[in-house]
Amino acid sequence: MNDIEIRQNFHKKKLRWQHSQKDTVVIDELGLNHGKCRADIAVINGHLVGYEIKSNNDSLRRLEEQVKAYNAVFDKIFIVVGDRYITSIKNYIPEWWGVIASVRGIRGAVNFDIIREARTNKKINPISIAKLLWRNEAEEILQQKKLPPKILRQPRAILYEYLVNTLSVCELRKFVREYFKKRKNWRCPEQPSRYDGLFQPAATS
């Protein structure tokens, strides 16, 4: 089975409850570090949870860099793998990452088995969290904190530094979750939507 088949079935079977919750956002292909890496699936509610998919057709060549990007922002992380990688994948990821096996049943259905539960990430990077915000969102937060207008005109990299220096990590993470839930028009073209009981990529506007 390929990435698309795993992804569609994962939305349908493992994330159905999350999709149904008004205070939860589920995003396909969430850009990390300004798009240098993308999380296959991100779930945002009281926490940020990331899911990386590696089908039997995928290579693990980029996984080392992906692990670094995921570690910087997500509270919990799972990797979803085809049967090709069930045994070997633990050699490529931190021991606190969760592992979910994607297997095909005897009748052809795609099923998911949790091989290892994820534990809480202790390596979150505040600057990487800040980079999840769009520039106008960063400006709005800093305005609330009464920073002078000349600071708000600085390059966005400087704004992120001010956010990290002005807010606690808990405050920053809370703001990020709140803005994710407020956004009406994600730039990502693969934000999931409901279609015939499956969660399919939404059409690009």
Secondary structure, 3 states (H helix, E strand, C coil): CCHHHHHHHHHHHCCHHHHHCCCCEEEEEEEECCCCEEEEEEEECCCEEEEEEECCCCCCCCHHHHHHHHHHHCCEEEEEEEHHHCCCHHHCCCCCCEEEEEEECCCCCEEEEEEECCCCCCCCCHHHHHCCCCHHHHHHHHHHCCCCHHHHCCCHHHHHHHHHHHCCHHHHHHHHHHHHHHCCCCCCCCCEEEECCEEEECCCC
